[in-house]
Amino acid sequence: MQKFLILLGVVLLVAGLAWPWLRQLPIGRLPGDFTLQLGGATIYLPLGTSILISVILTLLLRLVR
């Protein structure tokens, strides 16, 4: 469990440092990502992005096992 948490921390750190470049990727603006503006509130529902990330993580974890 400790190795997993350390790895997760390193991945989050690298993603945070690379955020200026990662923002330019089309992730988060895929078909199926919805933005609802109700009055002064904005609700973002990233369904397409969530499905894509789920598929990628599933494939990676199956390769590791």
N, CA, C and O atoms as a printed pandas DataFrame, in Angstrom:
     atom_number atom_name residue_name chain_id  residue_number  x_coord  y_coord  z_coord
0              1         N          MET        A               1    0.818   -1.186    0.000
1              2        CA          MET        A               1    0.000    0.000    0.000
2              3         C          MET        A               1    0.870    1.261    0.000
3              4         O          MET        A               1    0.514    2.258   -0.629
4              5         N          GLN        A               2    2.010    1.222    0.704
5              6        CA          GLN        A               2    2.868    2.393    0.756
6              7         C          GLN        A               2    3.432    2.725   -0.618
7              8         O          GLN        A               2    3.508    3.894   -0.995
8              9         N          LYS        A               3    3.828    1.699   -1.369
9             10        CA          LYS        A               3    4.384    1.924   -2.700
10            11         C          LYS        A               3    3.349    2.565   -3.613
11            12         O          LYS        A               3    3.670    3.450   -4.407
12            13         N          PHE        A               4    2.107    2.113   -3.496
13            14        CA          PHE        A               4    1.036    2.668   -4.316
14            15         C          PHE        A               4    0.820    4.144   -3.996
15            16         O          PHE        A               4    0.680    4.961   -4.907
16            17         N          LEU        A               5    0.791    4.489   -2.722
17            18        CA          LEU        A               5    0.578    5.878   -2.335
18            19         C          LEU        A               5    1.742    6.770   -2.756
19            20         O          LEU        A               5    1.530    7.910   -3.171
20            21         N          ILE        A               6    2.953    6.266   -2.655
21            22        CA          ILE        A               6    4.119    7.033   -3.105
22            23         C          ILE        A               6    4.055    7.241   -4.608
23            24         O          ILE        A               6    4.315    8.343   -5.091
24            25         N          LEU        A               7    3.713    6.199   -5.352
25            26        CA          LEU        A               7    3.588    6.303   -6.807
26            27         C          LEU        A               7    2.485    7.288   -7.182
27            28         O          LEU        A               7    2.661    8.096   -8.095
28            29         N          LEU        A               8    1.369    7.229   -6.497
29            30        CA          LEU        A               8    0.270    8.151   -6.760
30            31         C          LEU        A               8    0.704    9.592   -6.499
31            32         O          LEU        A               8    0.365   10.492   -7.268
32            33         N          GLY        A               9    1.445    9.812   -5.431
33            34        CA          GLY        A               9    1.956   11.143   -5.120
34            35         C          GLY        A               9    2.903   11.656   -6.190
35            36         O          GLY        A               9    2.841   12.825   -6.570
36            37         N          VAL        A              10    3.777   10.789   -6.676
37            38        CA          VAL        A              10    4.721   11.180   -7.729
38            39         C          VAL        A              10    3.970   11.511   -9.018
39            40         O          VAL        A              10    4.294   12.489   -9.691
40            41         N          VAL        A              11    2.977   10.708   -9.361
41            42        CA          VAL        A              11    2.189   10.964  -10.569
42            43         C          VAL        A              11    1.453   12.298  -10.462
43            44         O          VAL        A              11    1.419   13.065  -11.424
44            45         N          LEU        A              12    0.865   12.577   -9.302
45            46        CA          LEU        A              12    0.175   13.853   -9.111
46            47         C          LEU        A              12    1.144   15.031   -9.156
47            48         O          LEU        A              12    0.808   16.089   -9.688
48            49         N          LEU        A              13    2.331   14.857   -8.606
49            50        CA          LEU        A              13    3.341   15.903   -8.645
50            51         C          LEU        A              13    3.772   16.198  -10.075
51            52         O          LEU        A              13    3.863   17.360  -10.469
52            53         N          VAL        A              14    4.036   15.156  -10.849
53            54        CA          VAL        A              14    4.440   15.336  -12.241
54            55         C          VAL        A              14    3.311   15.975  -13.051
55            56         O          VAL        A              14    3.557   16.861  -13.869
56            57         N          ALA        A              15    2.066   15.525  -12.822
57            58        CA          ALA        A              15    0.929   16.118  -13.536
58            59         C          ALA        A              15    0.766   17.592  -13.163
59            60         O          ALA        A              15    0.439   18.413  -14.021
60            61         N          GLY        A              16    0.987   17.933  -11.906
61            62        CA          GLY        A              16    0.883   19.319  -11.481
62            63         C          GLY        A              16    1.958   20.196  -12.110
63            64         O          GLY        A              16    1.686   21.331  -12.502
64            65         N          LEU        A              17    3.172   19.675  -12.207
65            66        CA          LEU        A              17    4.255   20.440  -12.824
66            67         C          LEU        A              17    4.066   20.578  -14.335
67            68         O          LEU        A              17    4.466   21.580  -14.927
68            69         N          ALA        A              18    3.453   19.567  -14.954
69            70        CA          ALA        A              18    3.256   19.580  -16.399
70            71         C          ALA        A              18    1.914   20.197  -16.793
71            72         O          ALA        A              18    1.550   20.169  -17.969
72            73         N          TRP        A              19    1.169   20.756  -15.829
73            74        CA          TRP        A              19   -0.173   21.271  -16.114
74            75         C          TRP        A              19   -0.213   22.311  -17.233
75            76         O          TRP        A              19   -1.138   22.265  -18.043
76            77         N          PRO        A              20    0.737   23.248  -17.326
77            78        CA          PRO        A              20    0.660   24.219  -18.436
78            79         C          PRO        A              20    0.650   23.548  -19.811
79            80         O          PRO        A              20    0.008   24.052  -20.733
80            81         N          TRP        A              21    1.334   22.444  -19.961
81            82        CA          TRP        A              21    1.352   21.737  -21.244
82            83         C          TRP        A              21    0.174   20.785  -21.376
83            84         O          TRP        A              21   -0.337   20.581  -22.477
84            85         N          LEU        A              22   -0.259   20.205  -20.272
85            86        CA          LEU        A              22   -1.389   19.277  -20.314
86            87         C          LEU        A              22   -2.702   19.989  -20.629
87            88         O          LEU        A              22   -3.607   19.383  -21.203
88            89         N          ARG        A              23   -2.820   21.271  -20.261
89            90        CA          ARG        A              23   -4.038   22.033  -20.543
90            91         C          ARG        A              23   -4.293   22.161  -22.031
91            92         O          ARG        A              23   -5.440   22.333  -22.445
92            93         N          GLN        A              24   -3.252   22.083  -22.844
93            94        CA          GLN        A              24   -3.401   22.261  -24.282
94            95         C          GLN        A              24   -3.925   21.005  -24.971
95            96         O          GLN        A              24   -4.325   21.068  -26.134
96            97         N          LEU        A              25   -3.932   19.875  -24.283
97            98        CA          LEU        A              25   -4.480   18.644  -24.854
98            99         C          LEU        A              25   -5.999   18.751  -24.919
99           100         O          LEU        A              25   -6.604   19.482  -24.135
100          101         N          PRO        A              26   -6.619   18.026  -25.853
101          102        CA          PRO        A              26   -8.081   18.127  -25.981
102          103         C          PRO        A              26   -8.846   17.378  -24.897
103          104         O          PRO        A              26  -10.073   17.303  -24.959
104          105         N          ILE        A              27   -8.151   16.822  -23.903
105          106        CA          ILE        A              27   -8.837   16.138  -22.809
106          107         C          ILE        A              27   -9.654   17.176  -22.044
107          108         O          ILE        A              27   -9.135   18.235  -21.691
108          109         N          GLY        A              28  -10.904   16.885  -21.791
109          110        CA          GLY        A              28  -11.777   17.818  -21.109
110          111         C          GLY        A              28  -12.682   18.578  -22.053
111          112         O          GLY        A              28  -13.608   19.266  -21.623
112          113         N          ARG        A              29  -12.412   18.453  -23.338
113          114        CA          ARG        A              29  -13.250   19.092  -24.341
114          115         C          ARG        A              29  -13.692   18.068  -25.378
115          116         O          ARG        A              29  -13.813   18.379  -26.563
116          117         N          LEU        A              30  -13.926   16.864  -24.926
117          118        CA          LEU        A              30  -14.333   15.788  -25.809
118          119         C          LEU        A              30  -15.839   15.814  -26.022
119          120         O          LEU        A              30  -16.570   16.407  -25.228
120          121         N          PRO        A              31  -16.312   15.167  -27.101
121          122        CA          PRO        A              31  -17.764   15.008  -27.238
122          123         C          PRO        A              31  -18.287   14.224  -26.038
123          124         O          PRO        A              31  -17.691   13.218  -25.654
124          125         N          GLY        A              32  -19.354   14.653  -25.462
125          126        CA          GLY        A              32  -19.892   14.011  -24.275
126          127         C          GLY        A              32  -19.563   14.759  -22.999
127          128         O          GLY        A              32  -20.055   14.398  -21.930
128          129         N          ASP        A              33  -18.732   15.804  -23.090
129          130        CA          ASP        A              33  -18.460   16.669  -21.955
130          131         C          ASP        A              33  -19.447   17.830  -22.016
131          132         O          ASP        A              33  -19.520   18.536  -23.022
132          133         N          PHE        A              34  -20.196   18.023  -20.954
133          134        CA          PHE        A              34  -21.261   19.010  -20.949
134          135         C          PHE        A              34  -20.953   20.138  -19.973
135          136         O          PHE        A              34  -20.407   19.912  -18.893
136          137         N          THR        A              35  -21.308   21.346  -20.368
137          138        CA          THR        A              35  -21.204   22.513  -19.502
138          139         C          THR        A              35  -22.589   23.135  -19.411
139          140         O          THR        A              35  -23.165   23.545  -20.418
140          141         N          LEU        A              36  -23.115   23.201  -18.197
141          142        CA          LEU        A              36  -24.430   23.791  -17.968
142          143         C          LEU        A              36  -24.253   25.102  -17.224
143          144         O          LEU        A              36  -23.577   25.155  -16.196
144          145         N          GLN        A              37  -24.860   26.157  -17.742
145          146        CA          GLN        A              37  -24.805   27.451  -17.068
146          147         C          GLN        A              37  -26.211   27.792  -16.602
147          148         O          GLN        A              37  -27.103   28.079  -17.400
148          149         N          LEU        A              38  -26.379   27.753  -15.289
149          150        CA          LEU        A              38  -27.672   28.033  -14.680
150          151         C          LEU        A              38  -27.538   29.271  -13.812
151          152         O          LEU        A              38  -26.971   29.212  -12.720
152          153         N          GLY        A              39  -28.052   30.382  -14.291
153          154        CA          GLY        A              39  -27.922   31.621  -13.534
154          155         C          GLY        A              39  -26.468   32.016  -13.403
155          156         O          GLY        A              39  -25.785   32.220  -14.407
156          157         N          GLY        A              40  -25.992   32.125  -12.187
157          158        CA          GLY        A              40  -24.598   32.486  -11.946
158          159         C          GLY        A              40  -23.702   31.285  -11.714
159          160         O          GLY        A              40  -22.508   31.447  -11.464
160          161         N          ALA        A              41  -24.259   30.077  -11.794
161          162        CA          ALA        A              41  -23.481   28.865  -11.529
162          163         C          ALA        A              41  -23.169   28.140  -12.829
163          164         O          ALA        A              41  -23.988   28.106  -13.747
164          165         N          THR        A              42  -21.991   27.568  -12.894
165          166        CA          THR        A              42  -21.588   26.754  -14.038
166          167         C          THR        A              42  -21.292   25.352  -13.534
167          168         O          THR        A              42  -20.515   25.164  -12.598
168          169         N          ILE        A              43  -21.921   24.372  -14.164
169          170        CA          ILE        A              43  -21.729   22.966  -13.805
170          171         C          ILE        A              43  -21.070   22.272  -14.985
171          172         O          ILE        A              43  -21.554   22.357  -16.113
172          173         N          TYR        A              44  -19.966   21.587  -14.724
173          174        CA          TYR        A              44  -19.217   20.898  -15.758
174          175         C          TYR        A              44  -19.333   19.399  -15.538
175          176         O          TYR        A              44  -18.979   18.903  -14.469
176          177         N          LEU        A              45  -19.824   18.671  -16.537
177          178        CA          LEU        A              45  -19.989   17.217  -16.461
178          179         C          LEU        A              45  -19.097   16.560  -17.520
179          180         O          LEU        A              45  -19.484   16.488  -18.686
180          181         N          PRO        A              46  -17.908   16.079  -17.131
181          182        CA          PRO        A              46  -16.966   15.513  -18.102
182          183         C          PRO        A              46  -17.215   14.019  -18.356
183          184         O          PRO        A              46  -16.367   13.191  -18.022
184          185         N          LEU        A              47  -18.350   13.670  -18.935
185          186        CA          LEU        A              47  -18.681   12.258  -19.137
186          187         C          LEU        A              47  -17.755   11.594  -20.157
187          188         O          LEU        A              47  -17.263   10.492  -19.914
188          189         N          GLY        A              48  -17.515   12.239  -21.276
189          190        CA          GLY        A              48  -16.641   11.666  -22.305
190          191         C          GLY        A              48  -15.225   11.473  -21.803
191          192         O          GLY        A              48  -14.608   10.436  -22.049
192          193         N          THR        A              49  -14.711   12.464  -21.105
193          194        CA          THR        A              49  -13.359   12.380  -20.551
194          195         C          THR        A              49  -13.273   11.283  -19.497
195          196         O          THR        A              49  -12.280   10.558  -19.438
196          197         N          SER        A              50  -14.302   11.155  -18.666
197          198        CA          SER        A              50  -14.306   10.122  -17.631
198          199         C          SER        A              50  -14.279    8.727  -18.239
199          200         O          SER        A              50  -13.569    7.845  -17.755
200          201         N          ILE        A              51  -15.044    8.532  -19.290
201          202        CA          ILE        A              51  -15.064    7.226  -19.952
202          203         C          ILE        A              51  -13.708    6.928  -20.582
203          204         O          ILE        A              51  -13.214    5.806  -20.476
204          205         N          LEU        A              52  -13.100    7.917  -21.236
205          206        CA          LEU        A              52  -11.788    7.717  -21.853
206          207         C          LEU        A              52  -10.728    7.385  -20.805
207          208         O          LEU        A              52   -9.936    6.464  -21.005
208          209         N          ILE        A              53  -10.700    8.108  -19.706
209          210        CA          ILE        A              53   -9.721    7.843  -18.647
210          211         C          ILE        A              53   -9.957    6.462  -18.035
211          212         O          ILE        A              53   -8.999    5.760  -17.712
212          213         N          SER        A              54  -11.207    6.071  -17.875
213          214        CA          SER        A              54  -11.531    4.757  -17.323
214          215         C          SER        A              54  -11.024    3.638  -18.232
215          216         O          SER        A              54  -10.459    2.655  -17.752
216          217         N          VAL        A              55  -11.223    3.785  -19.526
217          218        CA          VAL        A              55  -10.755    2.766  -20.482
218          219         C          VAL        A              55   -9.234    2.678  -20.471
219          220         O          VAL        A              55   -8.674    1.582  -20.461
220          221         N          ILE        A              56   -8.562    3.829  -20.472
221          222        CA          ILE        A              56   -7.095    3.835  -20.466
222          223         C          ILE        A              56   -6.546    3.208  -19.190
223          224         O          ILE        A              56   -5.618    2.401  -19.253
224          225         N          LEU        A              57   -7.103    3.565  -18.033
225          226        CA          LEU        A              57   -6.636    2.986  -16.775
226          227         C          LEU        A              57   -6.912    1.488  -16.701
227          228         O          LEU        A              57   -6.091    0.731  -16.182
228          229         N          THR        A              58   -8.060    1.055  -17.217
229          230        CA          THR        A              58   -8.379   -0.372  -17.230
230          231         C          THR        A              58   -7.366   -1.146  -18.068
231          232         O          THR        A              58   -6.887   -2.201  -17.651
232          233         N          LEU        A              59   -7.042   -0.624  -19.245
233          234        CA          LEU        A              59   -6.061   -1.298  -20.103
234          235         C          LEU        A              59   -4.679   -1.324  -19.455
235          236         O          LEU        A              59   -3.983   -2.338  -19.517
236          237         N          LEU        A              60   -4.279   -0.217  -18.837
237          238        CA          LEU        A              60   -2.962   -0.170  -18.182
238          239         C          LEU        A              60   -2.891   -1.143  -17.007
239          240         O          LEU        A              60   -1.885   -1.832  -16.836
240          241         N          LEU        A              61   -3.943   -1.205  -16.201
241          242        CA          LEU        A              61   -3.934   -2.106  -15.050
242          243         C          LEU        A              61   -3.976   -3.564  -15.481
243          244         O          LEU        A              61   -3.393   -4.422  -14.819
244          245         N          ARG        A              62   -4.658   -3.851  -16.577
245          246        CA          ARG        A              62   -4.657   -5.241  -17.075
246          247         C          ARG        A              62   -3.299   -5.635  -17.613
247          248         O          ARG        A              62   -2.907   -6.796  -17.505
248          249         N          LEU        A              63   -2.565   -4.683  -18.197
249          250        CA          LEU        A              63   -1.236   -4.987  -18.679
250          251         C          LEU        A              63   -0.267   -5.224  -17.519
251          252         O          LEU        A              63    0.628   -6.064  -17.616
252          253         N          VAL        A              64   -0.448   -4.480  -16.421
253          254        CA          VAL        A              64    0.423   -4.622  -15.252
254          255         C          VAL        A              64    0.204   -5.968  -14.578
255          256         O          VAL        A              64    1.153   -6.615  -14.136
256          257         N          ARG        A              65   -1.047   -6.380  -14.505
257          258        CA          ARG        A              65   -1.352   -7.658  -13.863
258          259         C          ARG        A              65   -0.917   -8.736  -14.768
259          260         O          ARG        A              65   -1.070   -9.914  -14.444
